[in-house]
Each structure stands twice: as structure tokens, then as C-alpha cells.
Amino acid sequence: MTNRNEKVYQAVSSAIVIGLTLLSAIPLLYAISMSLVNEQEWIERGGFILWPQNPTFIAYERLFQGTAVLQALGATVVRTVLGTALVLLMTTLAAYVLSKRNLPGRKPMLFFILVTILIGGGLIPTYLVVRDLHLLDSVWALILPGLVDSWSVLVLKQFFENIPGELEESAVIDGAGEVTLMSKIMIPMAAPAMAAIGLFIGVGHWNSWFDALIYLNDAQWHPIQLLIRNMFSSSEIGAQFNNAGQYNVLSPVNRVSAESLKMALVIIGTLPIMFVYPFLQKHFMKGMYMGAVKG
């Protein structure tokens, strides 16, 4: 009876998970489908399409005709790569130092880190700091304010503390200094946790747009997400990307609706970061499990 109940439970659980997965895939399927239809099909089928009858890449061609999308993608890639690398560097250094139980002032430093998690500085004070540091209209305004992630410091610190102390002792006996110990032993062992943290940080940088709206007047460093936000709030996107003045003379087959352009830009802004996950999946899953269980 127990085995039967277990099988029923697993079947019901699997059905619920599969159903929720299919439901969560509908918005993505809608975005992909809408990005592949022309204006004529969009009008004929009522504007809600989950499977295009005559798929076309006109929306993507229109978006890449100018330089705005490529510039926004480039700015987002620079911000994500640079920001993730620097945050991981500073977070790892802080976590490794704080994992030393004999560190003078360790408890007060951990307390101040915890306070920054619970209490934020606020928008206006942060803006004033960024302005007074002369970071406005530069990519550093998007990176330096979040250079150290306090929550990640605590997680990675715990990970370092869970590494057996015998490894550190044997390395010290063999003549390893702090730099060698950290770079050759501790960081390689913490690679799964760093991969998980790096993925969260990278996705956060990729999806951020509000800080760019606040700190950047120059469109040179506007990320793709801010471009998406501006497109969704604009009422003239169709005419702008359908060859501007030629919009009215183009046939519906060669035109794309504003909705298709928006969905195409959403896909452009989503796929690059989605392609990163398969390369980090192994380390990500291992890091999540190891970070959740104290050894």
C-alpha cells in the first residue's frame, strides 16, 4: 500500500509540475510567435497568436536596420561581464577574509554587512553619492554602487567555512601563503558556489534598467532592457521601424505591427542570457545544493 501511495504521489506531483511548466511556457511561446508575424496576419487573427501561419523575420530585420539595438546589446554585455566579474572578485575576497575565525573585528564587520542587507541607503542618497563621485553618464554608475553583494558575501563565507580545515593546514605546512592558499585551493573548491552566485549577479545586471534611467542621460550606455521599456511606452514604434516615412506605402505583408516589434525586442533581450545557463547548469546545481547543506 505504501508503494502504491508513493507512486500516486509521484504521478500527481509530476503532472502538477508538467502543467505548471507548460503554463509558464505560454508567455514565451506568445512572444516568439508574435515576433514572427507580419501586420496582415496580426490583423486577420485578432492579435493573439500562439503559432504563426506564415513566419517571417521582418520584425528582426526592422530592429537591426538601425544601430540602437546593437548599441544597447553591446552596452548590456559590457555591463554584465564587467559587473559580474568585479562583483565576484570583491565578494570572494571579502568572504574569504571574513571566513577566518581569528580575524580581528570579524563580528562587527559581519554585523555591518548584515545591516546593509536589512536597510538600504535609498534612491536619493545613492544618487547623490553617484553624482558626487562624478559617475553620472558612465558605465561605472551601473557597476560601482553594487560592487559588493552583502548576501553573496555571507553565503560564500559560509561555503569557505565548510571546507575542511585539514586542507588549509596541510597547505600551510607545505609552505603555501595566503595568496596561494586562496587562489590554488579555496577558490577552486568554491567554484560551484561562485558559479551560482555569478549567475544571479549576471542575470541581475542583464535585467536592470532603472538605474540606467536614473543615472544615464547619454544613450550610449542605455542597456537593452531600458530600450525595451522605452519601446513599450512609445506610441510611434510601428512607423519608426517600418522604414519611417515609407510606413504608409508599404503593404501589410511587408509591415510589422508595434506588438510584433515589441515581442521581437523582448526575444532579443532574453535569448543571450538564456544561452549562458546551460554552460553553468552543472556548477549552478552543485553550488545550490552545497550552499544549502552545512558539512
PASEBA-1860 file (N, C-alpha, C; in nm, 3 decimals):
! residues 295
1> MTNRNEKV> 0.083/-0.121/0.000/0.000/0.000/0.000/0.087/0.126/0.000 ~ 0.196/0.114/0.075/0.287/0.229/0.082/0.348/0.260/-0.055 ~ 0.389/0.153/-0.126/0.447/0.173/-0.259/0.344/0.232/-0.354 ~ 0.219/0.187/-0.342/0.113/0.240/-0.430/0.088/0.387/-0.402 ~ 0.082/0.422/-0.274/0.061/0.563/-0.239/0.178/0.650/-0.287 ~ 0.299/0.596/-0.277/0.416/0.669/-0.324/0.410/0.693/-0.474 ~ 0.367/0.591/-0.550/0.356/0.606/-0.695/0.248/0.707/-0.732 ~ 0.136/0.704/-0.659/0.029/0.800/-0.686/0.077/0.942/-0.657
9> YQAVSSAI> 0.149/0.957/-0.546/0.203/1.088/-0.509/0.300/1.139/-0.615 ~ 0.388/1.051/-0.662/0.484/1.092/-0.765/0.414/1.126/-0.896 ~ 0.310/1.051/-0.932/0.238/1.079/-1.056/0.166/1.213/-1.048 ~ 0.101/1.238/-0.936/0.030/1.365/-0.919/0.129/1.482/-0.917 ~ 0.240/1.465/-0.846/0.341/1.570/-0.841/0.399/1.600/-0.978 ~ 0.427/1.493/-1.054/0.483/1.511/-1.188/0.383/1.581/-1.279 ~ 0.254/1.545/-1.267/0.151/1.608/-1.350/0.139/1.756/-1.317 ~ 0.148/1.791/-1.188/0.139/1.932/-1.148/0.258/2.010/-1.200
17> VIGLTLLS> 0.378/1.952/-1.186/0.499/2.020/-1.233/0.494/2.039/-1.385 ~ 0.453/1.935/-1.458/0.445/1.946/-1.604/0.342/2.051/-1.644 ~ 0.228/2.053/-1.575/0.125/2.152/-1.606/0.173/2.294/-1.580 ~ 0.241/2.315/-1.467/0.293/2.449/-1.437/0.402/2.489/-1.536 ~ 0.483/2.392/-1.579/0.586/2.421/-1.678/0.525/2.465/-1.810 ~ 0.419/2.394/-1.853/0.353/2.431/-1.978/0.287/2.569/-1.967 ~ 0.228/2.597/-1.852/0.166/2.728/-1.833/0.271/2.840/-1.836 ~ 0.387/2.815/-1.774/0.491/2.917/-1.774/0.553/2.936/-1.911
25> AIPLLYAI> 0.539/2.835/-1.998/0.597/2.845/-2.132/0.507/2.924/-2.228 ~ 0.381/2.943/-2.192/0.288/3.013/-2.281/0.331/3.156/-2.309 ~ 0.370/3.237/-2.209/0.416/3.374/-2.241/0.535/3.377/-2.335 ~ 0.631/3.284/-2.316/0.747/3.280/-2.405/0.704/3.239/-2.546 ~ 0.615/3.141/-2.556/0.566/3.099/-2.687/0.491/3.212/-2.756 ~ 0.413/3.287/-2.679/0.340/3.401/-2.735/0.438/3.506/-2.789 ~ 0.541/3.537/-2.710/0.638/3.638/-2.753/0.709/3.594/-2.881 ~ 0.751/3.468/-2.887/0.819/3.419/-3.007/0.726/3.422/-3.128
33> SMSLVNEQ> 0.603/3.376/-3.109/0.508/3.372/-3.220/0.474/3.511/-3.270 ~ 0.448/3.603/-3.178/0.413/3.739/-3.218/0.529/3.808/-3.290 ~ 0.652/3.770/-3.257/0.767/3.832/-3.323/0.788/3.781/-3.465 ~ 0.715/3.677/-3.502/0.734/3.614/-3.634/0.616/3.634/-3.728 ~ 0.528/3.730/-3.700/0.413/3.754/-3.787/0.420/3.895/-3.843 ~ 0.365/3.911/-3.964/0.356/4.045/-4.023/0.226/4.111/-3.981 ~ 0.208/4.235/-4.022/0.091/4.310/-3.979/-0.038/4.250/-4.032 ~ -0.036/4.195/-4.153/-0.157/4.139/-4.211/-0.207/4.021/-4.129
41> EWIERGGF> -0.119/3.929/-4.094/-0.160/3.813/-4.014/-0.204/3.857/-3.875 ~ -0.136/3.956/-3.821/-0.172/4.005/-3.688/-0.314/4.061/-3.688 ~ -0.351/4.133/-3.793/-0.486/4.189/-3.802/-0.590/4.080/-3.826 ~ -0.559/3.987/-3.916/-0.655/3.883/-3.953/-0.685/3.787/-3.838 ~ -0.586/3.761/-3.754/-0.604/3.661/-3.648/-0.634/3.722/-3.512 ~ -0.656/3.852/-3.507/-0.705/3.913/-3.384/-0.600/3.954/-3.283 ~ -0.475/3.943/-3.316/-0.372/3.996/-3.228/-0.317/3.902/-3.123 ~ -0.380/3.785/-3.101/-0.327/3.688/-3.004/-0.293/3.561/-3.080
49> ILWPQNPT> -0.164/3.537/-3.099/-0.118/3.427/-3.184/-0.018/3.342/-3.106 ~ -0.044/3.212/-3.100/0.049/3.120/-3.035/0.125/3.034/-3.135 ~ 0.083/3.040/-3.263/0.155/2.966/-3.366/0.139/3.038/-3.499 ~ 0.243/3.102/-3.551/0.230/3.179/-3.675/0.208/3.088/-3.796 ~ 0.116/3.129/-3.884/0.091/3.052/-4.006/0.198/3.076/-4.112 ~ 0.242/3.197/-4.125/0.347/3.233/-4.222/0.459/3.307/-4.150 ~ 0.547/3.234/-4.081/0.652/3.300/-4.003/0.745/3.386/-4.089 ~ 0.779/3.499/-4.038/0.868/3.590/-4.108/0.959/3.660/-4.006
57> FIAYERLF> 1.077/3.696/-4.049/1.173/3.764/-3.962/1.180/3.914/-3.991 ~ 1.070/3.968/-4.047/1.069/4.110/-4.080/1.090/4.197/-3.957 ~ 1.029/4.158/-3.845/1.042/4.239/-3.723/1.188/4.249/-3.680 ~ 1.260/4.138/-3.689/1.402/4.140/-3.650/1.485/4.221/-3.750 ~ 1.449/4.210/-3.878/1.520/4.289/-3.979/1.500/4.438/-3.955 ~ 1.378/4.477/-3.920/1.350/4.618/-3.895/1.430/4.668/-3.773 ~ 1.436/4.586/-3.668/1.505/4.628/-3.548/1.655/4.644/-3.569 ~ 1.714/4.558/-3.652/1.858/4.562/-3.673/1.899/4.654/-3.788
65> QGTAVLQA> 1.802/4.722/-3.850/1.836/4.817/-3.955/1.914/4.937/-3.899 ~ 1.877/4.979/-3.781/1.948/5.090/-3.718/2.055/5.040/-3.623 ~ 2.111/5.133/-3.546/2.219/5.099/-3.454/2.173/5.092/-3.309 ~ 2.049/5.128/-3.282/2.003/5.138/-3.143/2.008/5.003/-3.072 ~ 1.959/4.897/-3.138/1.953/4.766/-3.074/2.093/4.709/-3.052 ~ 2.178/4.717/-3.154/2.314/4.667/-3.139/2.390/4.744/-3.032 ~ 2.370/4.874/-3.027/2.438/4.956/-2.925/2.390/4.918/-2.786 ~ 2.259/4.897/-2.771/2.205/4.859/-2.641/2.253/4.720/-2.600
73> LGATVVRT> 2.261/4.627/-2.695/2.313/4.494/-2.665/2.459/4.501/-2.622 ~ 2.537/4.580/-2.693/2.678/4.595/-2.658/2.695/4.652/-2.519 ~ 2.616/4.756/-2.487/2.625/4.817/-2.354/2.585/4.718/-2.246 ~ 2.483/4.637/-2.274/2.438/4.538/-2.175/2.542/4.430/-2.154 ~ 2.606/4.385/-2.262/2.709/4.282/-2.249/2.828/4.335/-2.169 ~ 2.871/4.458/-2.199/2.983/4.517/-2.125/2.948/4.530/-1.977 ~ 2.829/4.580/-1.950/2.788/4.597/-1.811/2.779/4.462/-1.739 ~ 2.721/4.361/-1.804/2.703/4.232/-1.739/2.836/4.163/-1.713
81> VLGTALVL> 2.923/4.159/-1.814/3.052/4.090/-1.798/3.139/4.162/-1.697 ~ 3.153/4.293/-1.713/3.238/4.370/-1.623/3.182/4.371/-1.481 ~ 3.052/4.394/-1.469/2.990/4.399/-1.338/2.997/4.266/-1.266 ~ 2.967/4.157/-1.336/2.970/4.025/-1.273/3.112/3.988/-1.229 ~ 3.210/4.015/-1.314/3.349/3.981/-1.280/3.396/4.059/-1.158 ~ 3.368/4.190/-1.154/3.414/4.271/-1.041/3.340/4.237/-0.912 ~ 3.210/4.213/-0.922/3.135/4.176/-0.802/3.183/4.042/-0.747 ~ 3.208/3.945/-0.836/3.259/3.816/-0.790/3.397/3.831/-0.724
89> LMTTLAAY> 3.481/3.915/-0.783/3.614/3.937/-0.726/3.605/3.996/-0.586 ~ 3.530/4.105/-0.572/3.520/4.171/-0.442/3.446/4.085/-0.340 ~ 3.342/4.015/-0.385/3.266/3.930/-0.295/3.350/3.813/-0.245 ~ 3.428/3.753/-0.336/3.512/3.640/-0.297/3.620/3.683/-0.199 ~ 3.684/3.796/-0.226/3.787/3.844/-0.135/3.729/3.874/0.003 ~ 3.614/3.941/0.006/3.552/3.973/0.136/3.510/3.847/0.210 ~ 3.451/3.751/0.139/3.405/3.628/0.203/3.522/3.545/0.256 ~ 3.631/3.540/0.180/3.747/3.461/0.224/3.808/3.521/0.350
97> VLSKRNLP> 3.821/3.653/0.354/3.878/3.718/0.471/3.788/3.698/0.593 ~ 3.657/3.713/0.574/3.564/3.701/0.686/3.545/3.557/0.732 ~ 3.588/3.461/0.652/3.577/3.321/0.694/3.684/3.284/0.795 ~ 3.784/3.370/0.814/3.889/3.347/0.913/3.834/3.381/1.052 ~ 3.819/3.278/1.136/3.756/3.299/1.267/3.843/3.381/1.362 ~ 3.973/3.385/1.336/4.062/3.463/1.423/4.085/3.604/1.371 ~ 4.006/3.649/1.276/4.021/3.783/1.219/3.980/3.888/1.322 ~ 4.066/3.985/1.352/4.028/4.090/1.447/3.911/4.174/1.393
105> GRKPMLFF> 3.813/4.198/1.476/3.697/4.279/1.435/3.601/4.206/1.343 ~ 3.607/4.075/1.342/3.524/3.997/1.250/3.375/4.014/1.279 ~ 3.335/4.005/1.404/3.193/4.016/1.438/3.134/4.153/1.405 ~ 3.201/4.263/1.438/3.146/4.393/1.397/3.132/4.408/1.246 ~ 3.230/4.356/1.170/3.222/4.365/1.024/3.104/4.284/0.972 ~ 3.082/4.165/1.027/2.967/4.084/0.986/2.836/4.154/1.022 ~ 2.835/4.224/1.135/2.715/4.297/1.175/2.683/4.408/1.076 ~ 2.785/4.483/1.036/2.763/4.592/0.941/2.718/4.539/0.805
113> ILVTILIG> 2.771/4.423/0.765/2.726/4.362/0.639/2.580/4.322/0.649 ~ 2.541/4.266/0.762/2.402/4.228/0.782/2.310/4.349/0.780 ~ 2.355/4.460/0.837/2.275/4.582/0.837/2.247/4.629/0.695 ~ 2.348/4.621/0.606/2.327/4.666/0.468/2.227/4.579/0.394 ~ 2.210/4.453/0.439/2.108/4.367/0.378/1.969/4.411/0.422 ~ 1.956/4.445/0.549/1.825/4.479/0.605/1.784/4.622/0.575 ~ 1.881/4.713/0.564/1.850/4.855/0.547/1.925/4.908/0.426 ~ 1.852/4.960/0.328/1.914/5.017/0.210/1.937/5.167/0.225
121> GGLIPTYL> 2.024/5.220/0.142/2.055/5.362/0.150/1.945/5.451/0.097 ~ 1.863/5.399/0.007/1.758/5.482/-0.052/1.802/5.542/-0.184 ~ 1.704/5.577/-0.267/1.733/5.625/-0.402/1.805/5.760/-0.402 ~ 1.754/5.856/-0.327/1.813/5.991/-0.330/1.954/5.994/-0.273 ~ 1.980/5.935/-0.154/2.119/5.933/-0.106/2.214/5.862/-0.202 ~ 2.168/5.752/-0.262/2.254/5.681/-0.356/2.283/5.766/-0.478 ~ 2.182/5.836/-0.528/2.203/5.924/-0.643/2.304/6.034/-0.610 ~ 2.293/6.092/-0.490/2.385/6.198/-0.450/2.529/6.147/-0.441
129> VVRDLHLL> 2.545/6.024/-0.393/2.679/5.966/-0.387/2.735/5.945/-0.527 ~ 2.652/5.890/-0.615/2.696/5.866/-0.753/2.730/5.999/-0.822 ~ 2.649/6.100/-0.798/2.675/6.231/-0.859/2.804/6.293/-0.806 ~ 2.824/6.287/-0.675/2.943/6.350/-0.616/3.070/6.274/-0.652 ~ 3.058/6.149/-0.688/3.174/6.072/-0.733/3.199/6.090/-0.884 ~ 3.118/6.174/-0.948/3.131/6.204/-1.091/3.118/6.078/-1.177 ~ 3.020/5.996/-1.142/2.997/5.872/-1.216/2.879/5.881/-1.311 ~ 2.806/5.992/-1.309/2.689/6.004/-1.396/2.732/5.995/-1.542
137> DSVWALIL> 2.645/5.935/-1.624/2.668/5.919/-1.768/2.791/5.832/-1.797 ~ 2.820/5.738/-1.709/2.927/5.641/-1.735/2.879/5.503/-1.693 ~ 2.942/5.401/-1.748/2.902/5.265/-1.715/2.932/5.232/-1.569 ~ 3.025/5.306/-1.507/3.059/5.280/-1.367/2.945/5.315/-1.273 ~ 2.855/5.402/-1.315/2.739/5.433/-1.233/2.647/5.312/-1.217 ~ 2.657/5.217/-1.311/2.574/5.097/-1.306/2.643/4.982/-1.234 ~ 2.773/4.996/-1.206/2.850/4.885/-1.151/2.896/4.913/-1.008 ~ 2.957/5.028/-0.986/3.021/5.055/-0.856/2.922/5.059/-0.738
145> PGLVDSWS> 2.799/5.113/-0.751/2.710/5.113/-0.635/2.678/4.974/-0.582 ~ 2.683/4.873/-0.666/2.655/4.736/-0.621/2.777/4.646/-0.631 ~ 2.893/4.703/-0.609/3.018/4.629/-0.631/3.033/4.513/-0.534 ~ 2.982/4.526/-0.413/2.988/4.417/-0.314/2.845/4.377/-0.279 ~ 2.813/4.252/-0.304/2.680/4.200/-0.272/2.685/4.136/-0.134 ~ 2.621/4.199/-0.038/2.633/4.155/0.102/2.580/4.014/0.123 ~ 2.467/3.983/0.062/2.409/3.849/0.079/2.503/3.742/0.024 ~ 2.563/3.769/-0.091/2.657/3.673/-0.150/2.782/3.658/-0.065
153> VLVLKQFF> 2.824/3.765/0.000/2.939/3.757/0.091/2.911/3.657/0.202 ~ 2.792/3.665/0.262/2.758/3.574/0.371/2.748/3.430/0.323 ~ 2.688/3.411/0.205/2.674/3.275/0.151/2.811/3.215/0.120 ~ 2.896/3.293/0.055/3.028/3.242/0.018/3.118/3.224/0.140 ~ 3.101/3.311/0.239/3.175/3.295/0.364/3.142/3.161/0.429 ~ 3.013/3.128/0.432/2.972/3.001/0.489/3.030/2.885/0.410 ~ 3.038/2.900/0.280/3.094/2.795/0.195/3.242/2.774/0.228 ~ 3.316/2.882/0.243/3.458/2.871/0.279/3.475/2.805/0.415
161> ENIPGELE> 3.386/2.838/0.509/3.396/2.780/0.642/3.367/2.631/0.641 ~ 3.287/2.584/0.545/3.254/2.442/0.537/3.365/2.358/0.476 ~ 3.463/2.422/0.413/3.575/2.347/0.358/3.659/2.293/0.474 ~ 3.692/2.163/0.471/3.767/2.104/0.584/3.895/2.181/0.616 ~ 3.916/2.208/0.744/4.032/2.282/0.786/4.163/2.208/0.764 ~ 4.153/2.073/0.751/4.276/1.995/0.730/4.343/2.032/0.599 ~ 4.264/2.068/0.496/4.322/2.107/0.368/4.407/2.234/0.384 ~ 4.353/2.329/0.457/4.426/2.453/0.479/4.553/2.428/0.561
169> ESAVIDGA> 4.541/2.345/0.663/4.657/2.316/0.749/4.768/2.246/0.671 ~ 4.731/2.150/0.586/4.833/2.078/0.509/4.900/2.169/0.408 ~ 4.822/2.261/0.350/4.881/2.354/0.254/4.978/2.450/0.325 ~ 4.943/2.493/0.444/5.031/2.582/0.519/5.159/2.510/0.557 ~ 5.146/2.383/0.595/5.265/2.304/0.629/5.358/2.291/0.509 ~ 5.299/2.280/0.389/5.378/2.267/0.267/5.437/2.400/0.221 ~ 5.410/2.508/0.296/5.471/2.636/0.265/5.384/2.731/0.186 ~ 5.253/2.702/0.170/5.164/2.790/0.094/5.131/2.915/0.175
177> GEVTLMSK> 5.139/3.031/0.109/5.098/3.156/0.172/4.949/3.179/0.153 ~ 4.902/3.293/0.202/4.758/3.322/0.193/4.711/3.334/0.048 ~ 4.794/3.398/-0.035/4.754/3.416/-0.175/4.746/3.281/-0.245 ~ 4.847/3.197/-0.225/4.847/3.063/-0.286/4.733/2.979/-0.232 ~ 4.713/2.985/-0.101/4.605/2.909/-0.038/4.469/2.947/-0.095 ~ 4.448/3.078/-0.112/4.319/3.123/-0.162/4.301/3.090/-0.310 ~ 4.404/3.116/-0.392/4.391/3.103/-0.537/4.400/2.958/-0.585 ~ 4.478/2.875/-0.516/4.502/2.738/-0.562/4.414/2.634/-0.496
185> IMIPMAAP> 4.362/2.664/-0.378/4.286/2.563/-0.304/4.143/2.609/-0.278 ~ 4.129/2.723/-0.210/3.996/2.763/-0.163/3.903/2.804/-0.278 ~ 3.952/2.889/-0.368/3.866/2.936/-0.477/3.826/2.821/-0.572 ~ 3.920/2.732/-0.614/3.875/2.618/-0.697/3.769/2.532/-0.630 ~ 3.781/2.513/-0.499/3.680/2.433/-0.429/3.547/2.508/-0.418 ~ 3.554/2.640/-0.419/3.432/2.720/-0.410/3.373/2.754/-0.546 ~ 3.430/2.697/-0.654/3.383/2.730/-0.789/3.234/2.706/-0.809 ~ 3.174/2.595/-0.758/3.029/2.578/-0.776/2.948/2.690/-0.712
193> AMAAIGLF> 2.985/2.729/-0.590/2.913/2.839/-0.525/2.932/2.970/-0.599 ~ 3.052/2.994/-0.648/3.079/3.117/-0.722/3.001/3.119/-0.853 ~ 2.986/3.001/-0.917/2.908/2.994/-1.040/2.761/3.027/-1.015 ~ 2.707/2.975/-0.906/2.567/3.004/-0.872/2.548/3.152/-0.842 ~ 2.638/3.207/-0.761/2.630/3.350/-0.727/2.650/3.435/-0.852 ~ 2.748/3.397/-0.935/2.775/3.472/-1.057/2.657/3.474/-1.152 ~ 2.583/3.362/-1.157/2.465/3.357/-1.244/2.358/3.454/-1.195 ~ 2.334/3.456/-1.065/2.236/3.551/-1.010/2.278/3.695/-1.036
201> IGVGHWNS> 2.406/3.724/-1.013/2.455/3.860/-1.035/2.445/3.898/-1.182 ~ 2.485/3.806/-1.271/2.480/3.834/-1.414/2.339/3.859/-1.463 ~ 2.244/3.776/-1.419/2.104/3.796/-1.458/2.053/3.929/-1.404 ~ 2.094/3.963/-1.282/2.053/4.091/-1.226/2.103/4.209/-1.308 ~ 2.230/4.205/-1.349/2.284/4.311/-1.433/2.214/4.314/-1.570 ~ 2.190/4.197/-1.627/2.129/4.192/-1.760/1.987/4.249/-1.759 ~ 1.915/4.225/-1.652/1.774/4.268/-1.647/1.755/4.408/-1.590 ~ 1.861/4.472/-1.542/1.847/4.603/-1.479/1.826/4.713/-1.584
209> WFDALIYL> 1.741/4.805/-1.552/1.719/4.921/-1.640/1.692/5.050/-1.561 ~ 1.641/5.036/-1.438/1.600/5.155/-1.364/1.721/5.241/-1.328 ~ 1.832/5.179/-1.288/1.949/5.258/-1.253/2.003/5.333/-1.375 ~ 1.995/5.270/-1.494/2.036/5.341/-1.615/1.945/5.460/-1.645 ~ 1.816/5.443/-1.617/1.722/5.553/-1.637/1.753/5.670/-1.544 ~ 1.798/5.641/-1.425/1.825/5.744/-1.325/1.960/5.812/-1.349 ~ 2.063/5.732/-1.379/2.200/5.785/-1.381/2.251/5.825/-1.519 ~ 2.188/5.778/-1.626/2.243/5.799/-1.760/2.152/5.887/-1.844
217> NDAQWHPI> 2.204/6.000/-1.889/2.134/6.081/-1.988/2.180/6.047/-2.129 ~ 2.305/6.005/-2.140/2.363/5.968/-2.268/2.316/5.827/-2.306 ~ 2.255/5.814/-2.424/2.201/5.685/-2.467/2.308/5.583/-2.502 ~ 2.435/5.623/-2.500/2.542/5.531/-2.538/2.546/5.408/-2.448 ~ 2.517/5.424/-2.320/2.524/5.313/-2.227/2.386/5.263/-2.184 ~ 2.282/5.302/-2.256/2.149/5.250/-2.223/2.142/5.100/-2.253 ~ 2.106/5.018/-2.156/2.100/4.873/-2.179/1.977/4.833/-2.259 ~ 1.975/4.708/-2.301/1.866/4.658/-2.386/1.733/4.663/-2.311
225> QLLIRNMF> 1.736/4.640/-2.179/1.611/4.641/-2.104/1.550/4.781/-2.098 ~ 1.634/4.884/-2.093/1.581/5.021/-2.096/1.524/5.051/-2.234 ~ 1.587/4.999/-2.339/1.532/5.016/-2.474/1.396/4.949/-2.485 ~ 1.383/4.830/-2.427/1.253/4.761/-2.427/1.149/4.844/-2.352 ~ 1.189/4.897/-2.238/1.096/4.980/-2.160/1.051/5.101/-2.240 ~ 1.145/5.167/-2.307/1.110/5.285/-2.387/1.021/5.248/-2.504 ~ 1.045/5.131/-2.564/0.963/5.089/-2.676/0.820/5.061/-2.631 ~ 0.804/4.998/-2.517/0.670/4.965/-2.469/0.592/5.091/-2.429
233> SSSEIGAQ> 0.663/5.197/-2.396/0.594/5.320/-2.357/0.576/5.417/-2.474 ~ 0.625/5.380/-2.593/0.615/5.467/-2.710/0.494/5.429/-2.793 ~ 0.432/5.528/-2.854/0.315/5.505/-2.939/0.348/5.514/-3.087 ~ 0.474/5.538/-3.123/0.512/5.556/-3.263/0.617/5.453/-3.308 ~ 0.619/5.339/-3.241/0.720/5.238/-3.273/0.698/5.180/-3.413 ~ 0.573/5.155/-3.450/0.546/5.097/-3.580/0.600/5.181/-3.693 ~ 0.568/5.310/-3.695/0.615/5.397/-3.801/0.766/5.417/-3.795 ~ 0.823/5.414/-3.675/0.966/5.437/-3.660/1.049/5.326/-3.722
241> FNNAGQYN> 1.007/5.200/-3.705/1.087/5.088/-3.753/1.039/5.032/-3.887 ~ 0.924/5.074/-3.935/0.879/5.031/-4.066/0.925/5.130/-4.172 ~ 1.054/5.156/-4.175/1.115/5.246/-4.273/1.059/5.387/-4.265 ~ 1.025/5.429/-4.143/0.984/5.567/-4.114/0.881/5.619/-4.213 ~ 0.921/5.708/-4.303/0.827/5.775/-4.392/0.762/5.682/-4.492 ~ 0.818/5.563/-4.516/0.761/5.470/-4.612/0.654/5.381/-4.549 ~ 0.624/5.402/-4.420/0.532/5.315/-4.349/0.396/5.304/-4.419 ~ 0.341/5.418/-4.462/0.207/5.419/-4.520/0.201/5.357/-4.658
249> VLSPVNRV> 0.312/5.350/-4.730/0.310/5.296/-4.866/0.347/5.148/-4.869 ~ 0.396/5.093/-4.756/0.427/4.952/-4.752/0.299/4.871/-4.743 ~ 0.297/4.754/-4.808/0.181/4.666/-4.798/0.181/4.600/-4.661 ~ 0.064/4.556/-4.611/0.058/4.491/-4.479/0.148/4.370/-4.467 ~ 0.176/4.303/-4.583/0.263/4.185/-4.578/0.406/4.225/-4.543 ~ 0.447/4.343/-4.584/0.584/4.390/-4.559/0.594/4.484/-4.439 ~ 0.484/4.496/-4.365/0.486/4.577/-4.244/0.473/4.487/-4.123 ~ 0.519/4.536/-4.011/0.501/4.463/-3.885/0.433/4.556/-3.786
257> SAESLKMA> 0.349/4.497/-3.702/0.278/4.576/-3.603/0.372/4.616/-3.490 ~ 0.331/4.714/-3.415/0.411/4.756/-3.299/0.424/4.643/-3.198 ~ 0.319/4.561/-3.188/0.325/4.448/-3.094/0.431/4.347/-3.136 ~ 0.442/4.320/-3.265/0.544/4.226/-3.313/0.684/4.280/-3.290 ~ 0.702/4.410/-3.311/0.832/4.471/-3.286/0.869/4.463/-3.139 ~ 0.773/4.487/-3.053/0.800/4.479/-2.909/0.838/4.338/-2.869 ~ 0.764/4.237/-2.919/0.794/4.100/-2.883/0.928/4.055/-2.939 ~ 0.962/4.102/-3.058/1.092/4.068/-3.117/1.205/4.125/-3.031
265> LVIIGTLP> 1.187/4.246/-2.982/1.291/4.305/-2.897/1.299/4.233/-2.763 ~ 1.186/4.187/-2.712/1.186/4.107/-2.589/1.267/3.979/-2.608 ~ 1.249/3.912/-2.721/1.324/3.790/-2.750/1.473/3.821/-2.763 ~ 1.506/3.930/-2.831/1.647/3.970/-2.846/1.709/3.996/-2.710 ~ 1.633/4.053/-2.620/1.685/4.084/-2.487/1.684/3.966/-2.392 ~ 1.619/3.856/-2.431/1.606/3.740/-2.342/1.701/3.626/-2.379 ~ 1.713/3.598/-2.509/1.788/3.480/-2.552/1.935/3.479/-2.510 ~ 2.010/3.590/-2.521/2.152/3.581/-2.485/2.178/3.532/-2.344
273> IMFVYPFL> 2.103/3.582/-2.246/2.125/3.540/-2.108/2.074/3.399/-2.086 ~ 1.975/3.354/-2.165/1.927/3.217/-2.153/2.031/3.118/-2.203 ~ 2.110/3.156/-2.303/2.212/3.068/-2.357/2.328/3.047/-2.259 ~ 2.342/3.135/-2.162/2.451/3.122/-2.066/2.423/3.010/-1.966 ~ 2.296/2.990/-1.933/2.262/2.895/-1.826/2.309/2.753/-1.853 ~ 2.293/2.695/-1.974/2.339/2.557/-1.993/2.486/2.535/-1.962 ~ 2.569/2.639/-1.984/2.712/2.623/-1.956/2.742/2.627/-1.806 ~ 2.650/2.684/-1.728/2.671/2.695/-1.584/2.582/2.601/-1.504
281> QKHFMKGM> 2.498/2.523/-1.572/2.397/2.443/-1.502/2.460/2.344/-1.405 ~ 2.567/2.276/-1.448/2.631/2.176/-1.363/2.683/2.240/-1.235 ~ 2.760/2.348/-1.250/2.814/2.415/-1.132/2.704/2.483/-1.052 ~ 2.603/2.535/-1.122/2.495/2.605/-1.053/2.420/2.511/-0.959 ~ 2.380/2.393/-1.008/2.306/2.298/-0.926/2.391/2.249/-0.809 ~ 2.519/2.219/-0.836/2.608/2.173/-0.729/2.626/2.281/-0.624 ~ 2.643/2.405/-0.669/2.661/2.515/-0.575/2.538/2.539/-0.490 ~ 2.419/2.525/-0.549/2.297/2.544/-0.473/2.282/2.438/-0.365
289> YMGAVKG> 2.310/2.311/-0.400/2.298/2.203/-0.303/2.403/2.216/-0.192 ~ 2.526/2.244/-0.229/2.632/2.253/-0.129/2.613/2.374/-0.039 ~ 2.557/2.482/-0.094/2.533/2.600/-0.014/2.417/2.584/0.082 ~ 2.330/2.486/0.053/2.211/2.466/0.136/2.236/2.371/0.251 ~ 2.342/2.289/0.242/2.368/2.187/0.344/2.504/2.216/0.407 ~ 2.505/2.231/0.536/2.630/2.258/0.605/2.703/2.129/0.634 ~ 2.829/2.120/0.585/2.907/1.998/0.604/2.982/2.000/0.735
END
